[in-house]
């Protein structure tokens, strides 16, 4: 029986690459994003890659009711859920000197509330089946803040903490929680960065590594390995000195 996988933010970048990786395994996919035209293209690629079926949903994850309705629709269409990957996110700067909080609030709304809106509607079905995998895409920025992107760093730290908390709460229901903390991955998001991006990973390579980590039941997965080693080796280093050395 094919895996039933739902992925948010699947119109490009990591989300799209993950969808294609699961398609290669013959999964039944639910993919969502705000950009319906791009999503249609990714759906076609998934079908050509071997997906058993692909359901597309135009969705803004900040909309709680729409997220809940979408989860119900996919569970009904796919006859269940095995893996939910909360990938949708934004990386806008704080605009801390602008005098208004619209942009940083959008970061928190998408990156934190978007995760809770995406995942929680699937949990009752997973509990009923005593199985399931929940995946939250966090970031290495959850360990070390990025200058001018405090909202992004804080939001990614928050969802990593959610994964740690939910892992304990859902363990007795045999539901797996994986927090994935990527470094810099080739995507539309990183294309806009004007600062150095050490150990930049190709999107497809990153997706393969992430799927393997999910298969292996990793609790927190940091990639690439070079970044993981740096984070561990410099965990007690003051942040200003850390950035002076590596950036």
RONU-395887 format. One record per residue (C-alpha): x, y, z. Coordinates in Angstrom, 3 decimals, always signed. Each point is the difference from the previous one (the first is absolute). Example, Ala and Ser with C-alpha at 12.3 -4.5 7.8 and 13.67 -1.06 7.14 Angstrom:
REM RONU-395887
<atom><u>+12.300</u><v>-4.500</v><w>+7.800</w></atom>
<atom><u>+1.370</u><v>+3.440</v><w>-0.660</w></atom>
END
This chain:
REM RONU-395887
<atom><u>+0.000</u><v>+0.000</v><w>+0.000</w></atom>
<atom><u>+1.396</u><v>+3.410</v><w>-0.967</w></atom>
<atom><u>+0.970</u><v>+2.573</v><w>+2.610</w></atom>
<atom><u>-2.481</u><v>+2.848</v><w>+0.436</w></atom>
<atom><u>+2.022</u><v>+3.182</v><w>+0.256</w></atom>
<atom><u>-1.165</u><v>+3.594</v><w>+0.371</w></atom>
<atom><u>+2.461</u><v>+2.854</v><w>-0.554</w></atom>
<atom><u>-0.565</u><v>+3.725</v><w>+0.430</w></atom>
<atom><u>+1.933</u><v>+2.640</v><w>-1.918</w></atom>
<atom><u>+0.501</u><v>-2.479</v><w>-2.833</w></atom>
<atom><u>+0.017</u><v>+2.356</v><w>-3.001</w></atom>
<atom><u>+3.783</u><v>+0.467</v><w>+0.043</w></atom>
<atom><u>+3.233</u><v>-0.627</v><w>+1.878</w></atom>
<atom><u>+0.197</u><v>-2.622</v><w>+2.715</w></atom>
<atom><u>-3.744</u><v>-0.696</v><w>-0.035</w></atom>
<atom><u>-0.046</u><v>-0.740</v><w>-3.724</w></atom>
<atom><u>+3.155</u><v>-2.129</v><w>+0.216</w></atom>
<atom><u>-1.439</u><v>-2.019</v><w>+2.900</w></atom>
<atom><u>-3.201</u><v>-0.585</v><w>-1.956</w></atom>
<atom><u>+1.970</u><v>-1.339</v><w>-2.959</w></atom>
<atom><u>+2.106</u><v>-2.247</v><w>+2.252</w></atom>
<atom><u>-3.123</u><v>-1.574</v><w>+1.495</w></atom>
<atom><u>-1.537</u><v>-0.250</v><w>-3.466</w></atom>
<atom><u>+2.951</u><v>-2.150</v><w>-1.064</w></atom>
<atom><u>-1.029</u><v>-2.418</v><w>+2.773</w></atom>
<atom><u>-3.532</u><v>-0.215</v><w>-1.357</w></atom>
<atom><u>-1.597</u><v>+2.069</v><w>+2.768</w></atom>
<atom><u>-3.491</u><v>+1.450</v><w>-0.032</w></atom>
<atom><u>+0.675</u><v>+3.694</v><w>+0.346</w></atom>
<atom><u>-1.848</u><v>+3.033</v><w>+1.258</w></atom>
<atom><u>+1.901</u><v>+3.163</v><w>-0.884</w></atom>
<atom><u>-1.031</u><v>+3.506</v><w>+0.943</w></atom>
<atom><u>+1.196</u><v>+3.552</v><w>-0.623</w></atom>
<atom><u>-1.376</u><v>+3.456</v><w>-0.692</w></atom>
<atom><u>+1.223</u><v>+0.043</v><w>-3.621</w></atom>
<atom><u>-2.356</u><v>-2.318</v><w>-1.848</w></atom>
<atom><u>+1.713</u><v>+0.224</v><w>-3.395</w></atom>
<atom><u>+3.377</u><v>-1.065</v><w>+1.357</w></atom>
<atom><u>-1.701</u><v>-2.713</v><w>+2.059</w></atom>
<atom><u>-1.605</u><v>-1.431</v><w>-3.130</w></atom>
<atom><u>+3.436</u><v>-0.286</v><w>-1.598</w></atom>
<atom><u>+1.436</u><v>-1.807</v><w>+3.031</w></atom>
<atom><u>-2.999</u><v>-2.362</v><w>+0.021</w></atom>
<atom><u>+0.745</u><v>-0.932</v><w>-3.609</w></atom>
<atom><u>+3.639</u><v>-0.672</v><w>+0.850</w></atom>
<atom><u>-1.110</u><v>-2.211</v><w>+2.898</w></atom>
<atom><u>-2.289</u><v>-2.026</v><w>-2.264</w></atom>
<atom><u>+2.801</u><v>-0.425</v><w>-2.521</w></atom>
<atom><u>+2.323</u><v>-1.093</v><w>+2.835</w></atom>
<atom><u>-2.303</u><v>-2.835</v><w>+1.051</w></atom>
<atom><u>-2.456</u><v>+1.349</v><w>+2.589</w></atom>
<atom><u>-3.012</u><v>-2.258</v><w>+0.539</w></atom>
<atom><u>-2.204</u><v>+3.099</v><w>+0.057</w></atom>
<atom><u>+0.415</u><v>+3.720</v><w>+0.552</w></atom>
<atom><u>-2.546</u><v>+2.346</v><w>+1.587</w></atom>
<atom><u>+0.687</u><v>+3.734</v><w>-0.170</w></atom>
<atom><u>-1.321</u><v>+2.659</v><w>+2.355</w></atom>
<atom><u>+0.327</u><v>+3.760</v><w>-0.337</w></atom>
<atom><u>+0.558</u><v>+0.892</v><w>+3.620</w></atom>
<atom><u>+1.242</u><v>+2.823</v><w>+2.192</w></atom>
<atom><u>+1.171</u><v>-1.786</v><w>+3.164</w></atom>
<atom><u>-0.743</u><v>+3.082</v><w>+2.108</w></atom>
<atom><u>-3.712</u><v>-0.714</v><w>-0.560</w></atom>
<atom><u>-0.965</u><v>-2.398</v><w>+2.801</w></atom>
<atom><u>-3.402</u><v>-1.012</v><w>-1.390</w></atom>
<atom><u>+1.282</u><v>-0.606</v><w>-3.522</w></atom>
<atom><u>+2.904</u><v>-2.047</v><w>+1.351</w></atom>
<atom><u>-2.377</u><v>-2.185</v><w>+2.014</w></atom>
<atom><u>-2.324</u><v>-0.461</v><w>-2.976</w></atom>
<atom><u>+2.928</u><v>-0.906</v><w>-2.239</w></atom>
<atom><u>+1.235</u><v>-2.639</v><w>+2.462</w></atom>
<atom><u>-3.455</u><v>-1.580</v><w>+0.112</w></atom>
<atom><u>-0.244</u><v>+0.012</v><w>-3.800</w></atom>
<atom><u>+3.366</u><v>-1.702</v><w>-0.422</w></atom>
<atom><u>-0.656</u><v>-2.626</v><w>+2.673</w></atom>
<atom><u>-3.277</u><v>-0.836</v><w>-1.723</w></atom>
<atom><u>+1.508</u><v>-0.027</v><w>-3.498</w></atom>
<atom><u>+3.076</u><v>-2.035</v><w>+0.955</w></atom>
<atom><u>-1.800</u><v>-2.149</v><w>+2.574</w></atom>
<atom><u>+2.393</u><v>+0.982</v><w>+2.766</w></atom>
<atom><u>+3.236</u><v>+1.794</v><w>+0.802</w></atom>
<atom><u>+3.486</u><v>-1.378</v><w>+0.641</w></atom>
<atom><u>+2.256</u><v>+3.060</v><w>-0.181</w></atom>
<atom><u>-0.736</u><v>+3.706</v><w>+0.389</w></atom>
<atom><u>+2.862</u><v>+2.372</v><w>-0.841</w></atom>
<atom><u>-0.459</u><v>+3.605</v><w>+1.123</w></atom>
<atom><u>+2.373</u><v>+1.708</v><w>-2.385</w></atom>
<atom><u>-1.695</u><v>+3.295</v><w>-0.920</w></atom>
<atom><u>+1.961</u><v>+2.957</v><w>+1.258</w></atom>
<atom><u>+1.362</u><v>+3.452</v><w>-0.746</w></atom>
<atom><u>+3.313</u><v>+1.661</v><w>+0.823</w></atom>
<atom><u>-0.730</u><v>+3.707</v><w>-0.162</w></atom>
<atom><u>+2.200</u><v>+2.453</v><w>+1.836</w></atom>
<atom><u>-1.287</u><v>+1.601</v><w>+3.201</w></atom>
<atom><u>-0.119</u><v>+3.556</v><w>-1.394</w></atom>
<atom><u>+0.598</u><v>+0.956</v><w>+3.597</w></atom>
<atom><u>+0.693</u><v>+3.651</v><w>-0.875</w></atom>
<atom><u>-3.123</u><v>+0.446</v><w>-2.132</w></atom>
<atom><u>-2.236</u><v>+0.984</v><w>+2.892</w></atom>
<atom><u>-2.637</u><v>-2.633</v><w>-0.767</w></atom>
<atom><u>-0.164</u><v>-3.734</v><w>+0.690</w></atom>
<atom><u>-1.864</u><v>-1.372</v><w>-3.028</w></atom>
<atom><u>+2.884</u><v>-1.946</v><w>-1.506</w></atom>
<atom><u>+1.338</u><v>-1.623</v><w>+3.166</w></atom>
<atom><u>-3.562</u><v>-0.894</v><w>+1.009</w></atom>
<atom><u>-0.464</u><v>-1.729</v><w>-3.338</w></atom>
<atom><u>+3.122</u><v>-2.062</v><w>+0.702</w></atom>
<atom><u>-1.390</u><v>-1.176</v><w>+3.340</w></atom>
<atom><u>-3.454</u><v>-0.608</v><w>-1.458</w></atom>
<atom><u>+1.302</u><v>-2.165</v><w>-2.843</w></atom>
<atom><u>+2.877</u><v>-1.753</v><w>+1.734</w></atom>
<atom><u>-1.654</u><v>-0.753</v><w>+3.346</w></atom>
<atom><u>-3.794</u><v>+0.157</v><w>-0.349</w></atom>
<atom><u>+0.354</u><v>-1.487</v><w>-3.472</w></atom>
<atom><u>+1.651</u><v>-3.037</v><w>+1.567</w></atom>
<atom><u>-2.647</u><v>-0.494</v><w>+2.671</w></atom>
<atom><u>-2.787</u><v>+0.564</v><w>-2.548</w></atom>
<atom><u>+1.556</u><v>-2.569</v><w>-2.337</w></atom>
<atom><u>+0.776</u><v>-2.773</v><w>+2.453</w></atom>
<atom><u>-2.621</u><v>-0.054</v><w>+2.742</w></atom>
<atom><u>-2.966</u><v>-0.933</v><w>-2.270</w></atom>
<atom><u>+1.815</u><v>-3.231</v><w>-0.944</w></atom>
<atom><u>+0.779</u><v>-1.075</v><w>+3.575</w></atom>
<atom><u>-3.385</u><v>-1.571</v><w>+0.930</w></atom>
<atom><u>+0.205</u><v>-2.375</v><w>-2.970</w></atom>
<atom><u>+3.584</u><v>-0.921</v><w>+0.847</w></atom>
<atom><u>-0.960</u><v>-0.638</v><w>+3.618</w></atom>
<atom><u>-2.924</u><v>-2.160</v><w>-1.080</w></atom>
<atom><u>+2.322</u><v>-2.069</v><w>-2.199</w></atom>
<atom><u>+2.853</u><v>-0.030</v><w>+2.554</w></atom>
<atom><u>+2.446</u><v>+0.933</v><w>-2.746</w></atom>
<atom><u>+1.290</u><v>+2.926</v><w>-1.981</w></atom>
<atom><u>+2.942</u><v>+2.293</v><w>-0.547</w></atom>
<atom><u>-0.058</u><v>+3.740</v><w>+0.604</w></atom>
<atom><u>+2.791</u><v>+2.035</v><w>-1.545</w></atom>
<atom><u>+0.702</u><v>+3.655</v><w>+0.744</w></atom>
<atom><u>+2.459</u><v>+1.919</v><w>-2.146</w></atom>
<atom><u>+1.931</u><v>+2.204</v><w>+2.410</w></atom>
<atom><u>+3.432</u><v>+1.494</v><w>-0.771</w></atom>
<atom><u>+3.553</u><v>+0.309</v><w>+1.271</w></atom>
<atom><u>-1.148</u><v>+3.541</v><w>+0.834</w></atom>
<atom><u>-1.886</u><v>-1.588</v><w>+2.902</w></atom>
<atom><u>+3.411</u><v>-0.497</v><w>+1.660</w></atom>
<atom><u>+1.748</u><v>+3.208</v><w>-1.078</w></atom>
<atom><u>-1.843</u><v>+3.225</v><w>-0.913</w></atom>
<atom><u>+0.496</u><v>+1.629</v><w>-3.387</w></atom>
<atom><u>+0.588</u><v>+3.762</v><w>+0.069</w></atom>
<atom><u>-3.051</u><v>+2.025</v><w>-1.115</w></atom>
<atom><u>-2.064</u><v>-3.233</v><w>-0.013</w></atom>
<atom><u>-0.802</u><v>-0.343</v><w>+3.696</w></atom>
<atom><u>-3.623</u><v>-0.831</v><w>-0.760</w></atom>
<atom><u>+1.044</u><v>-2.830</v><w>-2.298</w></atom>
<atom><u>+2.495</u><v>-1.393</v><w>+2.527</w></atom>
<atom><u>-2.509</u><v>+0.241</v><w>+2.854</w></atom>
<atom><u>-2.769</u><v>-1.626</v><w>-2.032</w></atom>
<atom><u>+2.219</u><v>-2.926</v><w>-0.980</w></atom>
<atom><u>+1.102</u><v>-0.436</v><w>+3.611</w></atom>
<atom><u>-3.658</u><v>-0.034</v><w>+1.044</w></atom>
<atom><u>-0.986</u><v>-2.785</v><w>-2.392</w></atom>
<atom><u>+3.033</u><v>-2.080</v><w>+0.975</w></atom>
<atom><u>-1.208</u><v>+0.255</v><w>+3.594</w></atom>
<atom><u>-3.476</u><v>-1.042</v><w>-1.141</w></atom>
<atom><u>+1.511</u><v>-3.130</v><w>-1.532</w></atom>
<atom><u>+1.828</u><v>-0.822</v><w>+3.234</w></atom>
<atom><u>-3.161</u><v>+0.490</v><w>+2.055</w></atom>
<atom><u>-2.345</u><v>-1.872</v><w>-2.344</w></atom>
<atom><u>+2.467</u><v>-2.880</v><w>-0.260</w></atom>
<atom><u>-0.485</u><v>-0.692</v><w>+3.709</w></atom>
<atom><u>-3.754</u><v>+0.584</v><w>-0.097</w></atom>
<atom><u>-0.620</u><v>-2.321</v><w>-2.969</w></atom>
<atom><u>+2.546</u><v>-2.729</v><w>+0.670</w></atom>
<atom><u>-2.570</u><v>-2.352</v><w>+1.556</w></atom>
<atom><u>-2.021</u><v>+0.179</v><w>-3.218</w></atom>
<atom><u>+3.045</u><v>-1.125</v><w>-2.023</w></atom>
<atom><u>+0.112</u><v>+3.305</v><w>-1.849</w></atom>
<atom><u>+3.502</u><v>+1.051</v><w>-1.070</w></atom>
<atom><u>+1.132</u><v>+3.649</v><w>+0.169</w></atom>
<atom><u>+2.921</u><v>+1.213</v><w>-2.075</w></atom>
<atom><u>+1.335</u><v>+3.550</v><w>-0.018</w></atom>
<atom><u>+2.169</u><v>+0.692</v><w>-3.025</w></atom>
<atom><u>+2.445</u><v>+2.881</v><w>+0.285</w></atom>
<atom><u>+1.501</u><v>+0.783</v><w>-3.395</w></atom>
<atom><u>+2.861</u><v>+2.318</v><w>-0.644</w></atom>
<atom><u>-0.004</u><v>+1.845</v><w>-3.304</w></atom>
<atom><u>-1.875</u><v>-1.864</v><w>-2.749</w></atom>
<atom><u>-0.352</u><v>+1.197</v><w>-3.590</w></atom>
<atom><u>-3.528</u><v>+1.466</v><w>-0.242</w></atom>
<atom><u>-1.929</u><v>+3.154</v><w>-0.838</w></atom>
<atom><u>+0.510</u><v>+1.005</v><w>+3.623</w></atom>
<atom><u>+3.801</u><v>-0.247</v><w>-0.061</w></atom>
<atom><u>+0.172</u><v>+1.520</v><w>-3.491</w></atom>
<atom><u>-0.851</u><v>+3.338</v><w>+1.633</w></atom>
<atom><u>+2.760</u><v>-0.171</v><w>+2.623</w></atom>
<atom><u>+2.787</u><v>+2.552</v><w>-0.397</w></atom>
<atom><u>+2.251</u><v>-1.470</v><w>+2.691</w></atom>
<atom><u>+2.406</u><v>-2.986</v><w>-0.161</w></atom>
<atom><u>-1.672</u><v>-3.435</v><w>+0.164</w></atom>
<atom><u>+2.612</u><v>-2.566</v><w>+1.048</w></atom>
<atom><u>-0.492</u><v>-3.659</v><w>-1.000</w></atom>
<atom><u>-2.936</u><v>+0.804</v><w>-2.304</w></atom>
<atom><u>-1.825</u><v>-3.256</v><w>-0.881</w></atom>
<atom><u>-1.806</u><v>-0.832</v><w>-3.227</w></atom>
<atom><u>-3.743</u><v>-0.384</v><w>+0.575</w></atom>
<atom><u>-0.313</u><v>-3.566</v><w>-1.295</w></atom>
<atom><u>+2.955</u><v>-1.195</v><w>+2.089</w></atom>
<atom><u>-1.481</u><v>+1.620</v><w>+3.102</w></atom>
<atom><u>-3.407</u><v>-1.617</v><w>-0.619</w></atom>
<atom><u>+1.553</u><v>-3.466</v><w>-0.290</w></atom>
<atom><u>+1.842</u><v>+0.475</v><w>+3.266</w></atom>
<atom><u>-3.155</u><v>+1.236</v><w>+1.728</w></atom>
<atom><u>-2.088</u><v>-2.954</v><w>-1.154</w></atom>
<atom><u>+2.684</u><v>-2.376</v><w>+1.256</w></atom>
<atom><u>+0.005</u><v>+1.762</v><w>+3.388</w></atom>
<atom><u>-3.795</u><v>-0.311</v><w>+0.221</w></atom>
<atom><u>+0.215</u><v>-3.702</v><w>-0.919</w></atom>
<atom><u>+2.585</u><v>-0.517</v><w>+2.738</w></atom>
<atom><u>-2.124</u><v>+1.730</v><w>+2.625</w></atom>
<atom><u>+2.428</u><v>+2.827</v><w>+0.704</w></atom>
<atom><u>-1.222</u><v>+2.322</v><w>+2.738</w></atom>
<atom><u>+1.957</u><v>+3.074</v><w>-1.063</w></atom>
<atom><u>+1.865</u><v>-0.084</v><w>-3.283</w></atom>
<atom><u>+2.498</u><v>+2.729</v><w>-0.883</w></atom>
<atom><u>+1.420</u><v>+0.203</v><w>-3.510</w></atom>
<atom><u>+2.464</u><v>+0.246</v><w>-1.544</w></atom>
<atom><u>+2.337</u><v>-1.858</v><w>+2.331</w></atom>
<atom><u>+2.602</u><v>+2.782</v><w>-0.104</w></atom>
<atom><u>-2.474</u><v>+2.443</v><w>+1.521</w></atom>
<atom><u>-0.965</u><v>-2.533</v><w>+2.650</w></atom>
<atom><u>+3.646</u><v>-0.394</v><w>+1.015</w></atom>
<atom><u>+0.480</u><v>+3.774</v><w>+0.152</w></atom>
<atom><u>-3.110</u><v>+0.453</v><w>+2.138</w></atom>
<atom><u>+1.098</u><v>-2.690</v><w>+2.430</w></atom>
<atom><u>+3.606</u><v>+1.207</v><w>+0.136</w></atom>
<atom><u>-0.947</u><v>+3.626</v><w>+0.578</w></atom>
<atom><u>-3.061</u><v>-0.373</v><w>+2.209</w></atom>
<atom><u>+1.608</u><v>+2.040</v><w>+2.807</w></atom>
<atom><u>+1.495</u><v>+2.628</v><w>-2.299</w></atom>
<atom><u>-1.603</u><v>+3.467</v><w>+0.350</w></atom>
<atom><u>-2.201</u><v>+0.727</v><w>-3.013</w></atom>
<atom><u>+1.900</u><v>+3.168</v><w>-1.121</w></atom>
<atom><u>+3.282</u><v>-1.926</v><w>-0.026</w></atom>
<atom><u>-1.644</u><v>-2.938</v><w>-1.807</w></atom>
<atom><u>-1.141</u><v>+2.259</v><w>-2.826</w></atom>
<atom><u>+3.332</u><v>+1.788</v><w>-0.185</w></atom>
<atom><u>+1.763</u><v>-3.340</v><w>-0.541</w></atom>
<atom><u>-2.428</u><v>-1.695</v><w>-2.389</w></atom>
<atom><u>-1.662</u><v>+2.877</v><w>-1.829</w></atom>
END
